Amino acid sequence: MNIYEQVEAEIQAASHIVITAHKSADGDSIGSSLGLLYFIEKLGKKAVVCHPDKAPDYLYWLDTTAIILMEENPEEVTAQMKKADLIFCLDYNATNRVGPDMQALLEEATGKKIMIDHHLNPEDFPTLSISETTASSTAQLIVDLIEESGHIELLNEKIGTPLYLGILTDTGSFKFNSVKPRTHEILAKILAAGVKHHLIHEKLNDTNTESRLRLQGYAMSEKLEILYDYHVAIISLSKEELAKYNFKKGDTDSLANLLLSIKGMKAAIVFTERDGIMKISFRSKGAENPVNVLAAEHFDGGGHANAAGGMSDLTVGETLEKLKELIPQYFLKEE
């Protein structure tokens, strides 16, 4: 029995299944959660999805009514976690990634835990673990689960649509080096199941608001700093600047990739002041320019070599100064 068949056996044996994902939801955590939920339902079982917080607005063309949010309904999430005899941990590999409130529930939960994830350096907390760091996304691993457990015939448009979204967003529209031949094989299976990929691209990308575009324009024209010696671009945005442009979660998500598109840039860093802390997004190009180490060693974060996150409890100015001091230690100066 392979690991995927073991996971299916646990699904079949469970009486109360809960699906969790990391705090600050993204396309992969939402997509893998809903794809797994619909697969479990096709197996004739029931499950509930419990997430720490709300997803960005641009993902709400998906039907997310099945997701119970800790930030909105903590009593219900607490009850579900206590009842669970099987808990899926999707798109994270350390319990602190679900936020302190859900972390306490997760660590106290008596149910078996199954981790399905693609990030580096997993913690040893789950009962079963599918940890594949070469996979493009957790959504890709859910398709692996469906196929390798012997149920590829169950893959349909409802299951495949959120899974396609997860792969699409976590690969930067298939441009990151995490995309391998297996990724395209899986995409072919998803399309063969009836998923309308062009509509997903349209719904994901053609959703800009005026305030979002104005914020991004302001960030690029007024807040962009380039450290030319190291080919690193930085944008910092204070809470006042975000408020001026009616910031909503997700409005700055594309900025780091936009900076990285500047000719010659090796890395891009964007940080925003939210909830009393600086939330930092790191992006880079090439194996010789990893950003996850910088995020882990100095900003209580981590992630993939070329895509990581972190945080700072310093002020905007102090965080910016700290970054400028650290960059020479992590990126080679070009003569």
C-alpha positions as CSV (number, residue, x, y, z in Angstrom):
1,M,0.0,0.0,0.0
2,N,1.5,3.3,-1.1
3,I,1.3,6.5,1.0
4,Y,-1.6,7.8,-1.1
5,E,-3.6,4.6,-0.6
6,Q,-2.9,4.9,3.2
7,V,-4.3,8.4,3.1
8,E,-7.5,7.2,1.3
9,A,-7.8,4.4,3.9
10,E,-7.7,7.0,6.7
11,I,-10.4,9.0,4.9
12,Q,-12.6,5.9,4.6
13,A,-12.1,5.1,8.2
14,A,-12.7,8.5,9.6
15,S,-16.0,9.8,11.0
16,H,-15.2,13.5,11.3
17,I,-12.7,15.0,8.8
18,V,-11.4,18.6,9.1
19,I,-9.3,20.2,6.4
20,T,-7.0,23.1,7.5
21,A,-4.5,25.4,5.7
22,H,-2.2,28.2,6.6
23,K,-2.9,31.7,7.8
24,S,-3.0,34.4,5.1
25,A,-4.8,32.2,2.6
26,D,-3.6,32.1,-1.0
27,G,-4.6,30.4,-4.2
28,D,-2.9,27.1,-3.4
29,S,-4.3,26.8,0.2
30,I,-7.8,27.7,-1.0
31,G,-7.5,25.5,-4.1
32,S,-6.0,22.5,-2.5
33,S,-8.6,22.7,0.4
34,L,-11.6,22.8,-1.9
35,G,-10.2,20.3,-4.3
36,L,-9.6,17.8,-1.4
37,L,-13.1,18.6,0.0
38,Y,-14.8,17.8,-3.2
39,F,-12.7,14.6,-3.7
40,I,-13.6,13.4,-0.2
41,E,-17.3,14.0,-1.0
42,K,-17.0,12.0,-4.2
43,L,-15.6,9.1,-2.1
44,G,-18.9,9.3,-0.2
45,K,-17.5,10.9,2.9
46,K,-18.1,14.3,4.5
47,A,-15.5,16.9,5.6
48,V,-15.4,20.5,6.8
49,V,-12.8,23.1,5.9
50,C,-11.5,25.3,8.7
51,H,-9.1,28.2,7.8
52,P,-7.5,30.8,10.1
53,D,-8.6,33.9,8.1
54,K,-10.3,35.2,5.0
55,A,-8.8,34.9,1.5
56,P,-8.0,37.9,-0.7
57,D,-11.0,39.2,-2.6
58,Y,-9.7,38.2,-6.0
59,L,-10.2,34.5,-5.0
60,Y,-13.9,34.9,-4.2
61,W,-15.2,33.9,-7.6
62,L,-14.7,30.4,-6.2
63,D,-17.5,29.1,-3.9
64,T,-15.9,29.5,-0.5
65,T,-19.0,29.1,1.5
66,A,-17.8,25.7,2.7
67,I,-14.9,27.3,4.5
68,I,-15.3,28.2,8.2
69,L,-13.0,31.0,9.4
70,M,-11.4,31.1,12.8
71,E,-11.4,34.9,12.7
72,E,-15.1,35.0,12.2
73,N,-16.5,31.9,13.9
74,P,-13.9,30.7,16.5
75,E,-16.5,28.7,18.5
76,E,-17.5,26.6,15.4
77,V,-13.8,26.0,14.4
78,T,-13.0,25.0,18.0
79,A,-15.9,22.5,18.0
80,Q,-14.9,21.0,14.7
81,M,-11.3,20.6,15.7
82,K,-12.2,18.9,18.9
83,K,-14.6,16.5,17.2
84,A,-12.2,15.6,14.4
85,D,-10.7,12.2,14.2
86,L,-8.8,13.1,11.0
87,I,-7.2,16.5,10.3
88,F,-5.6,17.4,7.0
89,C,-2.8,20.0,7.2
90,L,-2.5,21.5,3.7
91,D,0.1,23.8,2.3
92,Y,2.0,24.2,5.6
93,N,4.6,22.1,7.5
94,A,4.8,23.8,10.9
95,T,2.0,24.2,13.3
96,N,2.7,27.9,13.8
97,R,1.7,28.6,10.2
98,V,-2.0,28.5,11.1
99,G,-1.7,31.4,13.6
100,P,-1.6,31.2,17.4
101,D,-5.3,30.5,18.0
102,M,-5.6,27.6,15.5
103,Q,-2.2,26.4,16.4
104,A,-3.4,25.7,20.0
105,L,-6.4,23.8,18.7
106,L,-4.3,21.8,16.2
107,E,-1.7,20.8,18.8
108,E,-4.4,19.9,21.3
109,A,-6.4,17.9,18.8
110,T,-6.5,14.2,19.4
111,G,-7.4,13.2,15.8
112,K,-4.8,11.8,13.4
113,K,-3.1,14.5,11.3
114,I,-2.1,14.1,7.7
115,M,0.2,16.8,6.2
116,I,0.2,17.4,2.5
117,D,2.8,20.1,1.6
118,H,5.6,21.1,-0.6
119,H,7.7,23.5,1.6
120,L,11.2,22.9,2.9
121,N,12.1,21.7,6.4
122,P,8.9,20.1,7.6
123,E,8.2,19.6,11.3
124,D,7.6,16.2,12.7
125,F,4.0,16.7,13.9
126,P,1.7,14.7,11.6
127,T,0.7,11.0,11.8
128,L,1.1,10.7,8.0
129,S,3.1,13.0,5.8
130,I,3.2,13.7,2.0
131,S,6.1,16.2,1.9
132,E,7.3,16.7,-1.6
133,T,9.5,19.8,-1.9
134,T,9.9,19.4,-5.7
135,A,6.2,19.6,-6.3
136,S,5.0,22.9,-7.8
137,S,2.1,23.2,-5.3
138,T,0.0,21.4,-2.7
139,A,-2.8,21.4,-5.3
140,Q,-0.5,19.2,-7.5
141,L,-0.1,16.8,-4.7
142,I,-3.9,16.5,-4.3
143,V,-4.1,15.4,-7.9
144,D,-1.3,12.9,-7.1
145,L,-3.5,11.7,-4.2
146,I,-6.5,11.3,-6.4
147,E,-4.5,9.4,-9.1
148,E,-2.2,7.3,-6.9
149,S,-5.0,6.1,-4.6
150,G,-6.7,4.7,-7.7
151,H,-9.5,7.3,-8.3
152,I,-8.5,9.4,-11.2
153,E,-11.9,8.7,-12.8
154,L,-13.4,10.8,-10.0
155,L,-11.5,13.9,-11.2
156,N,-14.1,16.3,-12.7
157,E,-14.6,20.0,-13.3
158,K,-15.7,20.7,-9.8
159,I,-12.6,19.1,-8.2
160,G,-10.2,20.2,-10.9
161,T,-11.1,23.9,-11.0
162,P,-9.7,24.9,-7.6
163,L,-6.8,22.5,-8.1
164,Y,-5.9,24.2,-11.4
165,L,-6.1,27.6,-9.6
166,G,-3.7,26.3,-6.9
167,I,-1.1,25.2,-9.4
168,L,-1.6,28.4,-11.5
169,T,-1.0,30.8,-8.6
170,D,1.8,28.9,-6.9
171,T,3.8,28.7,-10.1
172,G,3.4,32.3,-11.1
173,S,1.3,31.2,-14.1
174,F,3.7,28.3,-14.8
175,K,6.8,30.4,-15.0
176,F,8.6,29.4,-11.9
177,N,11.3,26.7,-12.0
178,S,9.1,24.5,-9.8
179,V,7.2,23.6,-13.0
180,K,8.3,20.2,-14.1
181,P,7.1,17.7,-16.8
182,R,4.9,16.1,-14.1
183,T,3.2,19.5,-13.5
184,H,2.1,19.6,-17.2
185,E,1.0,16.0,-17.1
186,I,-1.3,16.8,-14.2
187,L,-2.6,19.9,-15.9
188,A,-3.5,17.8,-18.9
189,K,-5.5,15.5,-16.7
190,I,-7.3,18.4,-15.1
191,L,-8.1,19.9,-18.6
192,A,-9.3,16.5,-19.8
193,A,-11.7,16.4,-16.8
194,G,-13.5,19.4,-18.2
195,V,-11.9,22.4,-16.4
196,K,-12.1,25.6,-18.4
197,H,-8.7,27.0,-17.9
198,H,-9.3,30.2,-19.9
199,L,-12.1,31.2,-17.6
200,I,-9.9,30.7,-14.5
201,H,-7.3,33.0,-15.9
202,E,-9.9,35.5,-16.7
203,K,-11.6,35.4,-13.3
204,L,-8.2,35.5,-11.5
205,N,-6.6,38.3,-13.6
206,D,-9.4,40.5,-14.8
207,T,-10.6,41.6,-11.3
208,N,-8.6,44.8,-10.6
209,T,-10.3,47.6,-8.8
210,E,-9.5,51.2,-9.4
211,S,-8.1,51.6,-5.9
212,R,-5.9,48.5,-6.3
213,L,-4.4,49.9,-9.6
214,R,-3.9,53.3,-8.0
215,L,-2.1,51.8,-5.0
216,Q,0.1,49.8,-7.3
217,G,0.8,52.8,-9.4
218,Y,1.7,54.9,-6.3
219,A,3.9,52.1,-5.0
220,M,5.8,51.9,-8.3
221,S,6.2,55.6,-8.9
222,E,6.8,56.9,-5.4
223,K,8.0,54.0,-3.2
224,L,10.3,51.9,-5.5
225,E,13.9,51.7,-4.4
226,I,16.5,49.9,-6.4
227,L,19.9,48.8,-5.0
228,Y,21.6,48.7,-8.3
229,D,24.9,47.3,-7.0
230,Y,23.0,44.2,-5.9
231,H,20.1,44.2,-8.4
232,V,17.5,44.2,-5.6
233,A,14.2,46.2,-5.8
234,I,12.3,47.1,-2.6
235,I,8.9,48.7,-2.0
236,S,7.7,49.6,1.5
237,L,4.1,50.8,2.3
238,S,2.9,52.1,5.6
239,K,-0.6,51.6,7.0
240,E,-1.4,55.3,6.2
241,E,-0.4,54.8,2.6
242,L,-2.5,51.6,2.4
243,A,-5.5,53.3,3.9
244,K,-5.3,56.2,1.5
245,Y,-5.9,53.7,-1.4
246,N,-8.6,51.7,0.4
247,F,-6.3,48.7,0.7
248,K,-7.9,45.2,0.7
249,K,-6.1,41.9,1.3
250,G,-4.4,40.8,-1.9
251,D,-4.0,44.3,-3.4
252,T,-0.2,44.2,-3.2
253,D,0.2,40.5,-3.9
254,S,1.5,41.0,-7.5
255,L,3.9,43.8,-6.7
256,A,7.0,41.6,-5.9
257,N,6.6,39.7,-9.2
258,L,6.2,43.0,-11.0
259,L,9.4,44.3,-9.5
260,L,11.2,41.1,-10.5
261,S,10.2,41.7,-14.1
262,I,12.4,44.8,-14.2
263,K,15.3,44.0,-16.4
264,G,18.4,42.8,-14.5
265,M,16.6,42.4,-11.1
266,K,17.8,39.4,-9.1
267,A,15.4,39.8,-6.1
268,A,12.4,41.8,-5.1
269,I,11.1,42.6,-1.6
270,V,7.8,44.2,-0.8
271,F,6.6,44.9,2.8
272,T,3.4,46.4,4.1
273,E,2.4,47.6,7.5
274,R,-0.6,45.5,8.7
275,D,-2.0,44.5,12.1
276,G,0.9,46.2,13.9
277,I,3.7,44.4,12.0
278,M,5.5,44.5,8.7
279,K,4.5,41.7,6.4
280,I,7.3,40.9,4.0
281,S,7.2,39.2,0.6
282,F,10.5,38.0,-0.9
283,R,10.9,36.9,-4.6
284,S,14.1,36.1,-6.5
285,K,15.4,34.4,-9.6
286,G,17.8,31.5,-9.9
287,A,19.3,29.0,-7.5
288,E,22.2,31.4,-6.7
289,N,19.8,34.0,-5.3
290,P,17.7,32.2,-2.6
291,V,15.6,34.5,-0.3
292,N,14.2,31.9,2.1
293,V,17.4,31.9,4.1
294,L,17.3,35.7,4.6
295,A,13.6,35.4,5.5
296,A,14.3,32.6,8.0
297,E,17.4,34.1,9.6
298,H,16.2,37.6,10.1
299,F,12.5,37.9,9.7
300,D,10.9,34.9,11.4
301,G,9.9,33.5,8.1
302,G,10.8,31.1,5.3
303,G,9.4,29.3,2.3
304,H,10.8,28.4,-1.1
305,A,14.3,29.4,-2.3
306,N,12.8,31.9,-4.7
307,A,9.6,32.8,-2.9
308,A,9.4,33.4,0.8
309,G,7.7,35.4,3.4
310,G,8.5,37.0,6.7
311,M,7.6,39.7,9.2
312,S,9.1,42.5,11.3
313,D,8.0,44.2,14.4
314,L,10.1,47.2,13.6
315,T,8.8,50.4,12.1
316,V,8.6,50.9,8.3
317,G,11.8,52.9,8.3
318,E,13.7,50.6,10.6
319,T,12.6,47.5,8.6
320,L,13.8,49.2,5.4
321,E,17.1,50.1,7.0
322,K,17.6,46.6,8.3
323,L,17.0,45.1,4.8
324,K,19.5,47.5,3.2
325,E,22.1,46.5,5.8
326,L,21.5,42.8,5.2
327,I,21.3,42.6,1.4
328,P,25.1,42.9,0.9
329,Q,25.4,39.7,3.0
330,Y,23.0,37.7,0.8
331,F,23.5,39.1,-2.7
332,L,26.8,39.5,-4.5
333,K,27.8,43.0,-5.5
334,E,28.5,43.3,-9.2
335,E,31.6,45.2,-10.1
